[in-house]
Structures are given as structure tokens and as C-alpha cells.
Amino acid sequence: MISLDKGATNFNRAMTFAAKGGHRDLVDFFINEKGATDFNTAMSYAAMKGHRDLIDFFVEKGATDFRTAMRYANMGGYPDIFNYLFRLSRNKKNSHDSHLSHYAEWDKWVLQFPP
């Protein structure tokens, strides 16, 4: 059982840090019990720590900000996650990151956005 102090209101932030730590149970709690909805930021934090299962989960929930998540994967040193997010961004019609087509390789991205 999770207990939160009275007055806690920023459950999106809590979900984001749960995602960063790879805690799917807490992510589910903050979504289902507390109404957290900032799936883009949570996806970026999951990418920073290489949590691909959570990335997939947030995409299913509606996350579309692959560019920011790619930057976080770069900061975290996860080229496999970066490449995975790049492929996802190319496949998602609703992504607002369609302009990422010129970043075809991790190396090109790292040259432009070093960690």
C-alpha cells in the first residue's frame, strides 16, 4: 500500500520520477489512482535510464514527443533506446516529431546534441 501525505498534488512529477527509476507499479498507481497524465515527460525520463518497457507503455498511453525522449536517451548514454525512439517516431503518424527524418543515426544526433 502506498501512502501519500495530505496536500500532495503534483502526481505527474511523481510519475515521472517513478518512470526514471523503472517502477512500473508506481507509474500505474499514479495514473490509475491519482490521474497523472504527462506521458511525454515520463517517457523522456524512462528513456534517460533505458527503460524500454516503460517507453512502450507511455507510447500506448499517447506519448508522442520522441525528440525530447531521444535527447534524454542521449544524455543517459542509451544509443539503443535512441534508435528505438527514432524508429517509433518514423512509424507514428500522430508524432509531432516528423521533422526528425534527417537524424538517421545515433552518431549524427550525438554530434549535434552532445550529452
PDB file as gemmi writes it, atoms N, CA and C in Angstrom:
CRYST1    1.000    1.000    1.000  90.00  90.00  90.00 P 1                      
ATOM      1  N   MET A   1       0.839  -1.176   0.000  1.00  0.00           N  
ATOM      2  CA  MET A   1       0.000   0.000   0.000  1.00  0.00           C  
ATOM      3  C   MET A   1       0.884   1.240   0.000  1.00  0.00           C  
ATOM      4  N   ILE A   2       0.517   2.176  -0.846  1.00  0.00           N  
ATOM      5  CA  ILE A   2       1.254   3.426  -0.945  1.00  0.00           C  
ATOM      6  C   ILE A   2       0.508   4.484  -0.147  1.00  0.00           C  
ATOM      7  N   SER A   3       1.248   5.206   0.673  1.00  0.00           N  
ATOM      8  CA  SER A   3       0.639   6.263   1.467  1.00  0.00           C  
ATOM      9  C   SER A   3       1.252   7.594   1.070  1.00  0.00           C  
ATOM     10  N   LEU A   4       0.395   8.571   0.793  1.00  0.00           N  
ATOM     11  CA  LEU A   4       0.874   9.901   0.436  1.00  0.00           C  
ATOM     12  C   LEU A   4       0.384  10.897   1.464  1.00  0.00           C  
ATOM     13  N   ASP A   5       1.236  11.859   1.783  1.00  0.00           N  
ATOM     14  CA  ASP A   5       0.850  12.903   2.730  1.00  0.00           C  
ATOM     15  C   ASP A   5      -0.294  13.730   2.165  1.00  0.00           C  
ATOM     16  N   LYS A   6      -1.108  14.252   3.048  1.00  0.00           N  
ATOM     17  CA  LYS A   6      -2.172  15.160   2.630  1.00  0.00           C  
ATOM     18  C   LYS A   6      -1.571  16.362   1.923  1.00  0.00           C  
ATOM     19  N   GLY A   7      -2.253  16.814   0.905  1.00  0.00           N  
ATOM     20  CA  GLY A   7      -1.810  18.007   0.209  1.00  0.00           C  
ATOM     21  C   GLY A   7      -0.952  17.739  -1.010  1.00  0.00           C  
ATOM     22  N   ALA A   8      -0.520  16.526  -1.226  1.00  0.00           N  
ATOM     23  CA  ALA A   8       0.275  16.224  -2.418  1.00  0.00           C  
ATOM     24  C   ALA A   8      -0.595  16.427  -3.651  1.00  0.00           C  
ATOM     25  N   THR A   9      -0.078  17.165  -4.634  1.00  0.00           N  
ATOM     26  CA  THR A   9      -0.878  17.456  -5.820  1.00  0.00           C  
ATOM     27  C   THR A   9      -0.152  17.213  -7.133  1.00  0.00           C  
ATOM     28  N   ASN A  10       1.146  17.131  -7.139  1.00  0.00           N  
ATOM     29  CA  ASN A  10       1.872  17.003  -8.394  1.00  0.00           C  
ATOM     30  C   ASN A  10       2.175  15.535  -8.695  1.00  0.00           C  
ATOM     31  N   PHE A  11       1.155  14.819  -9.088  1.00  0.00           N  
ATOM     32  CA  PHE A  11       1.328  13.393  -9.340  1.00  0.00           C  
ATOM     33  C   PHE A  11       1.974  13.118 -10.686  1.00  0.00           C  
ATOM     34  N   ASN A  12       1.930  14.082 -11.602  1.00  0.00           N  
ATOM     35  CA  ASN A  12       2.665  13.924 -12.853  1.00  0.00           C  
ATOM     36  C   ASN A  12       4.158  13.867 -12.569  1.00  0.00           C  
ATOM     37  N   ARG A  13       4.625  14.741 -11.701  1.00  0.00           N  
ATOM     38  CA  ARG A  13       6.057  14.748 -11.341  1.00  0.00           C  
ATOM     39  C   ARG A  13       6.446  13.445 -10.651  1.00  0.00           C  
ATOM     40  N   ALA A  14       5.603  12.978  -9.766  1.00  0.00           N  
ATOM     41  CA  ALA A  14       5.877  11.714  -9.076  1.00  0.00           C  
ATOM     42  C   ALA A  14       5.927  10.563 -10.071  1.00  0.00           C  
ATOM     43  N   MET A  15       4.998  10.551 -11.041  1.00  0.00           N  
ATOM     44  CA  MET A  15       5.007   9.503 -12.054  1.00  0.00           C  
ATOM     45  C   MET A  15       6.289   9.563 -12.880  1.00  0.00           C  
ATOM     46  N   THR A  16       6.743  10.776 -13.186  1.00  0.00           N  
ATOM     47  CA  THR A  16       7.965  10.950 -13.962  1.00  0.00           C  
ATOM     48  C   THR A  16       9.163  10.327 -13.256  1.00  0.00           C  
ATOM     49  N   PHE A  17       9.278  10.574 -11.954  1.00  0.00           N  
ATOM     50  CA  PHE A  17      10.410  10.006 -11.221  1.00  0.00           C  
ATOM     51  C   PHE A  17      10.261   8.503 -11.015  1.00  0.00           C  
ATOM     52  N   ALA A  18       9.040   8.027 -10.915  1.00  0.00           N  
ATOM     53  CA  ALA A  18       8.816   6.577 -10.853  1.00  0.00           C  
ATOM     54  C   ALA A  18       9.262   5.938 -12.174  1.00  0.00           C  
ATOM     55  N   ALA A  19       8.964   6.597 -13.291  1.00  0.00           N  
ATOM     56  CA  ALA A  19       9.385   6.099 -14.603  1.00  0.00           C  
ATOM     57  C   ALA A  19      10.903   6.088 -14.721  1.00  0.00           C  
ATOM     58  N   LYS A  20      11.538   7.142 -14.230  1.00  0.00           N  
ATOM     59  CA  LYS A  20      13.004   7.224 -14.267  1.00  0.00           C  
ATOM     60  C   LYS A  20      13.631   6.058 -13.508  1.00  0.00           C  
ATOM     61  N   GLY A  21      12.994   5.667 -12.410  1.00  0.00           N  
ATOM     62  CA  GLY A  21      13.505   4.554 -11.622  1.00  0.00           C  
ATOM     63  C   GLY A  21      13.077   3.179 -12.125  1.00  0.00           C  
ATOM     64  N   GLY A  22      12.213   3.166 -13.154  1.00  0.00           N  
ATOM     65  CA  GLY A  22      11.773   1.896 -13.717  1.00  0.00           C  
ATOM     66  C   GLY A  22      10.694   1.199 -12.898  1.00  0.00           C  
ATOM     67  N   HIS A  23       9.971   1.963 -12.106  1.00  0.00           N  
ATOM     68  CA  HIS A  23       8.968   1.404 -11.193  1.00  0.00           C  
ATOM     69  C   HIS A  23       7.577   1.412 -11.836  1.00  0.00           C  
ATOM     70  N   ARG A  24       7.303   0.377 -12.613  1.00  0.00           N  
ATOM     71  CA  ARG A  24       6.019   0.307 -13.327  1.00  0.00           C  
ATOM     72  C   ARG A  24       4.835   0.295 -12.357  1.00  0.00           C  
ATOM     73  N   ASP A  25       4.993  -0.371 -11.201  1.00  0.00           N  
ATOM     74  CA  ASP A  25       3.891  -0.424 -10.231  1.00  0.00           C  
ATOM     75  C   ASP A  25       3.521   0.978  -9.740  1.00  0.00           C  
ATOM     76  N   LEU A  26       4.514   1.811  -9.496  1.00  0.00           N  
ATOM     77  CA  LEU A  26       4.238   3.181  -9.065  1.00  0.00           C  
ATOM     78  C   LEU A  26       3.663   4.027 -10.202  1.00  0.00           C  
ATOM     79  N   VAL A  27       4.170   3.810 -11.406  1.00  0.00           N  
ATOM     80  CA  VAL A  27       3.622   4.512 -12.568  1.00  0.00           C  
ATOM     81  C   VAL A  27       2.135   4.196 -12.697  1.00  0.00           C  
ATOM     82  N   ASP A  28       1.796   2.923 -12.609  1.00  0.00           N  
ATOM     83  CA  ASP A  28       0.384   2.512 -12.680  1.00  0.00           C  
ATOM     84  C   ASP A  28      -0.432   3.169 -11.572  1.00  0.00           C  
ATOM     85  N   PHE A  29       0.124   3.212 -10.374  1.00  0.00           N  
ATOM     86  CA  PHE A  29      -0.576   3.827  -9.248  1.00  0.00           C  
ATOM     87  C   PHE A  29      -0.883   5.299  -9.528  1.00  0.00           C  
ATOM     88  N   PHE A  30       0.133   6.037  -9.974  1.00  0.00           N  
ATOM     89  CA  PHE A  30      -0.060   7.463 -10.200  1.00  0.00           C  
ATOM     90  C   PHE A  30      -1.032   7.741 -11.352  1.00  0.00           C  
ATOM     91  N   ILE A  31      -1.081   6.856 -12.316  1.00  0.00           N  
ATOM     92  CA  ILE A  31      -2.039   7.025 -13.406  1.00  0.00           C  
ATOM     93  C   ILE A  31      -3.448   6.634 -12.954  1.00  0.00           C  
ATOM     94  N   ASN A  32      -3.567   5.442 -12.408  1.00  0.00           N  
ATOM     95  CA  ASN A  32      -4.886   4.890 -12.093  1.00  0.00           C  
ATOM     96  C   ASN A  32      -5.529   5.480 -10.843  1.00  0.00           C  
ATOM     97  N   GLU A  33      -4.719   5.802  -9.860  1.00  0.00           N  
ATOM     98  CA  GLU A  33      -5.273   6.284  -8.593  1.00  0.00           C  
ATOM     99  C   GLU A  33      -5.213   7.791  -8.423  1.00  0.00           C  
ATOM    100  N   LYS A  34      -4.265   8.436  -9.101  1.00  0.00           N  
ATOM    101  CA  LYS A  34      -4.064   9.871  -8.891  1.00  0.00           C  
ATOM    102  C   LYS A  34      -4.258  10.710 -10.151  1.00  0.00           C  
ATOM    103  N   GLY A  35      -4.528  10.069 -11.282  1.00  0.00           N  
ATOM    104  CA  GLY A  35      -4.849  10.806 -12.502  1.00  0.00           C  
ATOM    105  C   GLY A  35      -3.688  11.449 -13.221  1.00  0.00           C  
ATOM    106  N   ALA A  36      -2.474  10.950 -13.037  1.00  0.00           N  
ATOM    107  CA  ALA A  36      -1.314  11.501 -13.741  1.00  0.00           C  
ATOM    108  C   ALA A  36      -1.480  11.277 -15.248  1.00  0.00           C  
ATOM    109  N   THR A  37      -1.118  12.281 -16.043  1.00  0.00           N  
ATOM    110  CA  THR A  37      -1.327  12.203 -17.492  1.00  0.00           C  
ATOM    111  C   THR A  37      -0.164  12.725 -18.336  1.00  0.00           C  
ATOM    112  N   ASP A  38       0.935  13.141 -17.737  1.00  0.00           N  
ATOM    113  CA  ASP A  38       2.041  13.703 -18.512  1.00  0.00           C  
ATOM    114  C   ASP A  38       2.936  12.576 -19.027  1.00  0.00           C  
ATOM    115  N   PHE A  39       2.446  11.893 -20.048  1.00  0.00           N  
ATOM    116  CA  PHE A  39       3.139  10.715 -20.559  1.00  0.00           C  
ATOM    117  C   PHE A  39       4.389  11.068 -21.357  1.00  0.00           C  
ATOM    118  N   ASN A  40       4.428  12.255 -21.962  1.00  0.00           N  
ATOM    119  CA  ASN A  40       5.618  12.653 -22.712  1.00  0.00           C  
ATOM    120  C   ASN A  40       6.827  12.844 -21.805  1.00  0.00           C  
ATOM    121  N   THR A  41       6.652  13.575 -20.716  1.00  0.00           N  
ATOM    122  CA  THR A  41       7.776  13.792 -19.796  1.00  0.00           C  
ATOM    123  C   THR A  41       8.208  12.477 -19.160  1.00  0.00           C  
ATOM    124  N   ALA A  42       7.255  11.664 -18.771  1.00  0.00           N  
ATOM    125  CA  ALA A  42       7.586  10.374 -18.161  1.00  0.00           C  
ATOM    126  C   ALA A  42       8.338   9.489 -19.152  1.00  0.00           C  
ATOM    127  N   MET A  43       7.940   9.518 -20.437  1.00  0.00           N  
ATOM    128  CA  MET A  43       8.645   8.734 -21.451  1.00  0.00           C  
ATOM    129  C   MET A  43      10.093   9.197 -21.570  1.00  0.00           C  
ATOM    130  N   SER A  44      10.316  10.509 -21.503  1.00  0.00           N  
ATOM    131  CA  SER A  44      11.680  11.035 -21.612  1.00  0.00           C  
ATOM    132  C   SER A  44      12.550  10.563 -20.453  1.00  0.00           C  
ATOM    133  N   TYR A  45      12.001  10.579 -19.248  1.00  0.00           N  
ATOM    134  CA  TYR A  45      12.771  10.118 -18.085  1.00  0.00           C  
ATOM    135  C   TYR A  45      13.026   8.616 -18.141  1.00  0.00           C  
ATOM    136  N   ALA A  46      12.070   7.865 -18.641  1.00  0.00           N  
ATOM    137  CA  ALA A  46      12.285   6.425 -18.815  1.00  0.00           C  
ATOM    138  C   ALA A  46      13.390   6.190 -19.847  1.00  0.00           C  
ATOM    139  N   ALA A  47      13.416   6.995 -20.894  1.00  0.00           N  
ATOM    140  CA  ALA A  47      14.450   6.880 -21.930  1.00  0.00           C  
ATOM    141  C   ALA A  47      15.831   7.194 -21.373  1.00  0.00           C  
ATOM    142  N   MET A  48      15.912   8.172 -20.462  1.00  0.00           N  
ATOM    143  CA  MET A  48      17.201   8.545 -19.877  1.00  0.00           C  
ATOM    144  C   MET A  48      17.850   7.387 -19.127  1.00  0.00           C  
ATOM    145  N   LYS A  49      17.021   6.486 -18.618  1.00  0.00           N  
ATOM    146  CA  LYS A  49      17.554   5.352 -17.857  1.00  0.00           C  
ATOM    147  C   LYS A  49      17.397   4.016 -18.587  1.00  0.00           C  
ATOM    148  N   GLY A  50      16.966   4.069 -19.859  1.00  0.00           N  
ATOM    149  CA  GLY A  50      16.934   2.860 -20.678  1.00  0.00           C  
ATOM    150  C   GLY A  50      15.783   1.909 -20.402  1.00  0.00           C  
ATOM    151  N   HIS A  51      14.672   2.408 -19.920  1.00  0.00           N  
ATOM    152  CA  HIS A  51      13.522   1.557 -19.582  1.00  0.00           C  
ATOM    153  C   HIS A  51      12.583   1.434 -20.784  1.00  0.00           C  
ATOM    154  N   ARG A  52      12.938   0.540 -21.701  1.00  0.00           N  
ATOM    155  CA  ARG A  52      12.170   0.390 -22.938  1.00  0.00           C  
ATOM    156  C   ARG A  52      10.732  -0.063 -22.678  1.00  0.00           C  
ATOM    157  N   ASP A  53      10.521  -0.907 -21.689  1.00  0.00           N  
ATOM    158  CA  ASP A  53       9.158  -1.367 -21.391  1.00  0.00           C  
ATOM    159  C   ASP A  53       8.261  -0.187 -21.022  1.00  0.00           C  
ATOM    160  N   LEU A  54       8.792   0.765 -20.277  1.00  0.00           N  
ATOM    161  CA  LEU A  54       8.011   1.943 -19.911  1.00  0.00           C  
ATOM    162  C   LEU A  54       7.816   2.881 -21.104  1.00  0.00           C  
ATOM    163  N   ILE A  55       8.802   2.961 -21.961  1.00  0.00           N  
ATOM    164  CA  ILE A  55       8.638   3.767 -23.178  1.00  0.00           C  
ATOM    165  C   ILE A  55       7.450   3.241 -23.980  1.00  0.00           C  
ATOM    166  N   ASP A  56       7.419   1.921 -24.187  1.00  0.00           N  
ATOM    167  CA  ASP A  56       6.304   1.314 -24.916  1.00  0.00           C  
ATOM    168  C   ASP A  56       4.972   1.598 -24.226  1.00  0.00           C  
ATOM    169  N   PHE A  57       4.968   1.511 -22.922  1.00  0.00           N  
ATOM    170  CA  PHE A  57       3.754   1.771 -22.151  1.00  0.00           C  
ATOM    171  C   PHE A  57       3.262   3.199 -22.357  1.00  0.00           C  
ATOM    172  N   PHE A  58       4.177   4.170 -22.278  1.00  0.00           N  
ATOM    173  CA  PHE A  58       3.784   5.568 -22.436  1.00  0.00           C  
ATOM    174  C   PHE A  58       3.348   5.876 -23.869  1.00  0.00           C  
ATOM    175  N   VAL A  59       3.960   5.232 -24.846  1.00  0.00           N  
ATOM    176  CA  VAL A  59       3.515   5.397 -26.232  1.00  0.00           C  
ATOM    177  C   VAL A  59       2.091   4.876 -26.375  1.00  0.00           C  
ATOM    178  N   GLU A  60       1.802   3.736 -25.772  1.00  0.00           N  
ATOM    179  CA  GLU A  60       0.435   3.194 -25.801  1.00  0.00           C  
ATOM    180  C   GLU A  60      -0.550   4.161 -25.139  1.00  0.00           C  
ATOM    181  N   LYS A  61      -0.082   4.878 -24.134  1.00  0.00           N  
ATOM    182  CA  LYS A  61      -0.935   5.844 -23.430  1.00  0.00           C  
ATOM    183  C   LYS A  61      -1.097   7.156 -24.202  1.00  0.00           C  
ATOM    184  N   GLY A  62      -0.266   7.363 -25.228  1.00  0.00           N  
ATOM    185  CA  GLY A  62      -0.417   8.558 -26.053  1.00  0.00           C  
ATOM    186  C   GLY A  62       0.793   9.467 -26.147  1.00  0.00           C  
ATOM    187  N   ALA A  63       1.933   9.094 -25.591  1.00  0.00           N  
ATOM    188  CA  ALA A  63       3.137   9.925 -25.687  1.00  0.00           C  
ATOM    189  C   ALA A  63       3.580  10.033 -27.147  1.00  0.00           C  
ATOM    190  N   THR A  64       3.934  11.254 -27.555  1.00  0.00           N  
ATOM    191  CA  THR A  64       4.358  11.486 -28.940  1.00  0.00           C  
ATOM    192  C   THR A  64       5.609  12.353 -29.058  1.00  0.00           C  
ATOM    193  N   ASP A  65       6.172  12.812 -27.950  1.00  0.00           N  
ATOM    194  CA  ASP A  65       7.330  13.715 -28.005  1.00  0.00           C  
ATOM    195  C   ASP A  65       8.617  12.896 -28.045  1.00  0.00           C  
ATOM    196  N   PHE A  66       8.878  12.322 -29.213  1.00  0.00           N  
ATOM    197  CA  PHE A  66      10.046  11.459 -29.364  1.00  0.00           C  
ATOM    198  C   PHE A  66      11.344  12.259 -29.376  1.00  0.00           C  
ATOM    199  N   ARG A  67      11.302  13.478 -29.874  1.00  0.00           N  
ATOM    200  CA  ARG A  67      12.527  14.296 -29.932  1.00  0.00           C  
ATOM    201  C   ARG A  67      13.111  14.503 -28.536  1.00  0.00           C  
ATOM    202  N   THR A  68      12.273  14.895 -27.595  1.00  0.00           N  
ATOM    203  CA  THR A  68      12.768  15.106 -26.234  1.00  0.00           C  
ATOM    204  C   THR A  68      13.247  13.783 -25.640  1.00  0.00           C  
ATOM    205  N   ALA A  69      12.504  12.731 -25.856  1.00  0.00           N  
ATOM    206  CA  ALA A  69      12.909  11.424 -25.326  1.00  0.00           C  
ATOM    207  C   ALA A  69      14.240  10.983 -25.933  1.00  0.00           C  
ATOM    208  N   MET A  70      14.447  11.287 -27.219  1.00  0.00           N  
ATOM    209  CA  MET A  70      15.720  10.955 -27.855  1.00  0.00           C  
ATOM    210  C   MET A  70      16.863  11.732 -27.207  1.00  0.00           C  
ATOM    211  N   ARG A  71      16.623  12.990 -26.885  1.00  0.00           N  
ATOM    212  CA  ARG A  71      17.660  13.792 -26.213  1.00  0.00           C  
ATOM    213  C   ARG A  71      17.985  13.200 -24.847  1.00  0.00           C  
ATOM    214  N   TYR A  72      16.966  12.763 -24.120  1.00  0.00           N  
ATOM    215  CA  TYR A  72      17.191  12.161 -22.806  1.00  0.00           C  
ATOM    216  C   TYR A  72      17.919  10.827 -22.933  1.00  0.00           C  
ATOM    217  N   ALA A  73      17.596  10.045 -23.954  1.00  0.00           N  
ATOM    218  CA  ALA A  73      18.324   8.787 -24.182  1.00  0.00           C  
ATOM    219  C   ALA A  73      19.787   9.078 -24.471  1.00  0.00           C  
ATOM    220  N   ASN A  74      20.039  10.156 -25.220  1.00  0.00           N  
ATOM    221  CA  ASN A  74      21.405  10.589 -25.498  1.00  0.00           C  
ATOM    222  C   ASN A  74      22.114  10.977 -24.200  1.00  0.00           C  
ATOM    223  N   MET A  75      21.449  11.778 -23.361  1.00  0.00           N  
ATOM    224  CA  MET A  75      22.050  12.205 -22.090  1.00  0.00           C  
ATOM    225  C   MET A  75      22.362  11.007 -21.204  1.00  0.00           C  
ATOM    226  N   GLY A  76      21.500  10.001 -21.251  1.00  0.00           N  
ATOM    227  CA  GLY A  76      21.705   8.822 -20.424  1.00  0.00           C  
ATOM    228  C   GLY A  76      22.699   7.830 -20.999  1.00  0.00           C  
ATOM    229  N   GLY A  77      23.075   8.018 -22.266  1.00  0.00           N  
ATOM    230  CA  GLY A  77      24.036   7.121 -22.900  1.00  0.00           C  
ATOM    231  C   GLY A  77      23.414   5.819 -23.391  1.00  0.00           C  
ATOM    232  N   TYR A  78      22.210   5.907 -23.946  1.00  0.00           N  
ATOM    233  CA  TYR A  78      21.498   4.716 -24.424  1.00  0.00           C  
ATOM    234  C   TYR A  78      21.247   4.801 -25.928  1.00  0.00           C  
ATOM    235  N   PRO A  79      22.263   4.475 -26.751  1.00  0.00           N  
ATOM    236  CA  PRO A  79      22.072   4.560 -28.203  1.00  0.00           C  
ATOM    237  C   PRO A  79      21.001   3.593 -28.704  1.00  0.00           C  
ATOM    238  N   ASP A  80      20.835   2.451 -28.059  1.00  0.00           N  
ATOM    239  CA  ASP A  80      19.800   1.514 -28.486  1.00  0.00           C  
ATOM    240  C   ASP A  80      18.407   2.098 -28.259  1.00  0.00           C  
ATOM    241  N   ILE A  81      18.213   2.789 -27.152  1.00  0.00           N  
ATOM    242  CA  ILE A  81      16.937   3.440 -26.868  1.00  0.00           C  
ATOM    243  C   ILE A  81      16.726   4.611 -27.829  1.00  0.00           C  
ATOM    244  N   PHE A  82      17.781   5.370 -28.076  1.00  0.00           N  
ATOM    245  CA  PHE A  82      17.706   6.464 -29.044  1.00  0.00           C  
ATOM    246  C   PHE A  82      17.219   5.939 -30.392  1.00  0.00           C  
ATOM    247  N   ASN A  83      17.861   4.884 -30.889  1.00  0.00           N  
ATOM    248  CA  ASN A  83      17.493   4.327 -32.192  1.00  0.00           C  
ATOM    249  C   ASN A  83      16.078   3.768 -32.179  1.00  0.00           C  
ATOM    250  N   TYR A  84      15.687   3.157 -31.085  1.00  0.00           N  
ATOM    251  CA  TYR A  84      14.327   2.633 -30.953  1.00  0.00           C  
ATOM    252  C   TYR A  84      13.314   3.780 -31.015  1.00  0.00           C  
ATOM    253  N   LEU A  85      13.566   4.855 -30.293  1.00  0.00           N  
ATOM    254  CA  LEU A  85      12.680   6.020 -30.318  1.00  0.00           C  
ATOM    255  C   LEU A  85      12.634   6.654 -31.709  1.00  0.00           C  
ATOM    256  N   PHE A  86      13.766   6.682 -32.362  1.00  0.00           N  
ATOM    257  CA  PHE A  86      13.800   7.218 -33.724  1.00  0.00           C  
ATOM    258  C   PHE A  86      12.887   6.409 -34.632  1.00  0.00           C  
ATOM    259  N   ARG A  87      12.987   5.079 -34.557  1.00  0.00           N  
ATOM    260  CA  ARG A  87      12.118   4.218 -35.366  1.00  0.00           C  
ATOM    261  C   ARG A  87      10.649   4.430 -35.012  1.00  0.00           C  
ATOM    262  N   LEU A  88      10.349   4.553 -33.718  1.00  0.00           N  
ATOM    263  CA  LEU A  88       8.970   4.807 -33.303  1.00  0.00           C  
ATOM    264  C   LEU A  88       8.461   6.123 -33.886  1.00  0.00           C  
ATOM    265  N   SER A  89       9.303   7.150 -33.854  1.00  0.00           N  
ATOM    266  CA  SER A  89       8.877   8.466 -34.347  1.00  0.00           C  
ATOM    267  C   SER A  89       8.562   8.413 -35.836  1.00  0.00           C  
ATOM    268  N   ARG A  90       9.268   7.590 -36.563  1.00  0.00           N  
ATOM    269  CA  ARG A  90       9.030   7.459 -38.002  1.00  0.00           C  
ATOM    270  C   ARG A  90       7.736   6.708 -38.290  1.00  0.00           C  
ATOM    271  N   ASN A  91       7.333   5.827 -37.363  1.00  0.00           N  
ATOM    272  CA  ASN A  91       6.157   4.982 -37.574  1.00  0.00           C  
ATOM    273  C   ASN A  91       4.868   5.588 -37.053  1.00  0.00           C  
ATOM    274  N   LYS A  92       4.953   6.618 -36.249  1.00  0.00           N  
ATOM    275  CA  LYS A  92       3.761   7.201 -35.625  1.00  0.00           C  
ATOM    276  C   LYS A  92       3.261   8.387 -36.440  1.00  0.00           C  
ATOM    277  N   LYS A  93       2.077   8.260 -36.978  1.00  0.00           N  
ATOM    278  CA  LYS A  93       1.512   9.346 -37.781  1.00  0.00           C  
ATOM    279  C   LYS A  93       1.163  10.553 -36.942  1.00  0.00           C  
ATOM    280  N   ASN A  94       0.856  10.356 -35.670  1.00  0.00           N  
ATOM    281  CA  ASN A  94       0.461  11.475 -34.817  1.00  0.00           C  
ATOM    282  C   ASN A  94       1.643  12.135 -34.123  1.00  0.00           C  
ATOM    283  N   SER A  95       2.832  11.678 -34.400  1.00  0.00           N  
ATOM    284  CA  SER A  95       4.011  12.266 -33.759  1.00  0.00           C  
ATOM    285  C   SER A  95       4.202  13.703 -34.237  1.00  0.00           C  
ATOM    286  N   HIS A  96       4.482  14.603 -33.300  1.00  0.00           N  
ATOM    287  CA  HIS A  96       4.801  15.964 -33.708  1.00  0.00           C  
ATOM    288  C   HIS A  96       6.292  16.096 -34.003  1.00  0.00           C  
ATOM    289  N   ASP A  97       6.948  14.954 -34.208  1.00  0.00           N  
ATOM    290  CA  ASP A  97       8.381  14.932 -34.464  1.00  0.00           C  
ATOM    291  C   ASP A  97       8.715  14.446 -35.870  1.00  0.00           C  
ATOM    292  N   SER A  98       7.825  14.641 -36.834  1.00  0.00           N  
ATOM    293  CA  SER A  98       8.066  14.145 -38.183  1.00  0.00           C  
ATOM    294  C   SER A  98       9.304  14.780 -38.818  1.00  0.00           C  
ATOM    295  N   HIS A  99       9.731  15.927 -38.313  1.00  0.00           N  
ATOM    296  CA  HIS A  99      10.914  16.610 -38.833  1.00  0.00           C  
ATOM    297  C   HIS A  99      12.217  15.914 -38.437  1.00  0.00           C  
ATOM    298  N   LEU A 100      12.138  14.813 -37.719  1.00  0.00           N  
ATOM    299  CA  LEU A 100      13.352  14.114 -37.280  1.00  0.00           C  
ATOM    300  C   LEU A 100      13.966  13.261 -38.383  1.00  0.00           C  
ATOM    301  N   SER A 101      13.397  13.260 -39.573  1.00  0.00           N  
ATOM    302  CA  SER A 101      13.846  12.350 -40.622  1.00  0.00           C  
ATOM    303  C   SER A 101      15.328  12.523 -40.968  1.00  0.00           C  
ATOM    304  N   HIS A 102      15.904  13.679 -40.723  1.00  0.00           N  
ATOM    305  CA  HIS A 102      17.311  13.881 -41.052  1.00  0.00           C  
ATOM    306  C   HIS A 102      18.253  13.312 -39.976  1.00  0.00           C  
ATOM    307  N   TYR A 103      17.714  12.836 -38.867  1.00  0.00           N  
ATOM    308  CA  TYR A 103      18.553  12.198 -37.846  1.00  0.00           C  
ATOM    309  C   TYR A 103      18.453  10.682 -38.011  1.00  0.00           C  
ATOM    310  N   ALA A 104      19.163  10.152 -38.954  1.00  0.00           N  
ATOM    311  CA  ALA A 104      19.040   8.730 -39.249  1.00  0.00           C  
ATOM    312  C   ALA A 104      19.949   7.870 -38.381  1.00  0.00           C  
ATOM    313  N   GLU A 105      20.902   8.447 -37.758  1.00  0.00           N  
ATOM    314  CA  GLU A 105      21.870   7.677 -36.998  1.00  0.00           C  
ATOM    315  C   GLU A 105      22.160   8.333 -35.660  1.00  0.00           C  
ATOM    316  N   TRP A 106      22.437   7.516 -34.671  1.00  0.00           N  
ATOM    317  CA  TRP A 106      22.849   7.967 -33.343  1.00  0.00           C  
ATOM    318  C   TRP A 106      24.034   8.916 -33.458  1.00  0.00           C  
ATOM    319  N   ASP A 107      25.029   8.580 -34.281  1.00  0.00           N  
ATOM    320  CA  ASP A 107      26.238   9.394 -34.394  1.00  0.00           C  
ATOM    321  C   ASP A 107      25.927  10.820 -34.829  1.00  0.00           C  
ATOM    322  N   LYS A 108      25.010  10.986 -35.774  1.00  0.00           N  
ATOM    323  CA  LYS A 108      24.658  12.329 -36.233  1.00  0.00           C  
ATOM    324  C   LYS A 108      24.014  13.119 -35.101  1.00  0.00           C  
ATOM    325  N   TRP A 109      23.179  12.458 -34.337  1.00  0.00           N  
ATOM    326  CA  TRP A 109      22.492  13.118 -33.222  1.00  0.00           C  
ATOM    327  C   TRP A 109      23.495  13.561 -32.157  1.00  0.00           C  
ATOM    328  N   VAL A 110      24.407  12.667 -31.808  1.00  0.00           N  
ATOM    329  CA  VAL A 110      25.385  12.969 -30.755  1.00  0.00           C  
ATOM    330  C   VAL A 110      26.264  14.133 -31.169  1.00  0.00           C  
ATOM    331  N   LEU A 111      26.593  14.226 -32.449  1.00  0.00           N  
ATOM    332  CA  LEU A 111      27.386  15.353 -32.918  1.00  0.00           C  
ATOM    333  C   LEU A 111      26.639  16.672 -32.739  1.00  0.00           C  
ATOM    334  N   GLN A 112      25.313  16.651 -32.928  1.00  0.00           N  
ATOM    335  CA  GLN A 112      24.547  17.876 -32.804  1.00  0.00           C  
ATOM    336  C   GLN A 112      24.155  18.179 -31.365  1.00  0.00           C  
ATOM    337  N   PHE A 113      23.854  17.135 -30.597  1.00  0.00           N  
ATOM    338  CA  PHE A 113      23.384  17.303 -29.214  1.00  0.00           C  
ATOM    339  C   PHE A 113      24.246  16.459 -28.266  1.00  0.00           C  
ATOM    340  N   PRO A 114      25.481  16.852 -27.998  1.00  0.00           N  
ATOM    341  CA  PRO A 114      26.317  16.042 -27.111  1.00  0.00           C  
ATOM    342  C   PRO A 114      25.720  15.960 -25.714  1.00  0.00           C  
ATOM    343  N   PRO A 115      25.949  14.809 -25.033  1.00  0.00           N  
ATOM    344  CA  PRO A 115      25.406  14.651 -23.671  1.00  0.00           C  
ATOM    345  C   PRO A 115      25.974  15.659 -22.704  1.00  0.00           C  
TER     346      PRO A 115                                                      
END                                                                             
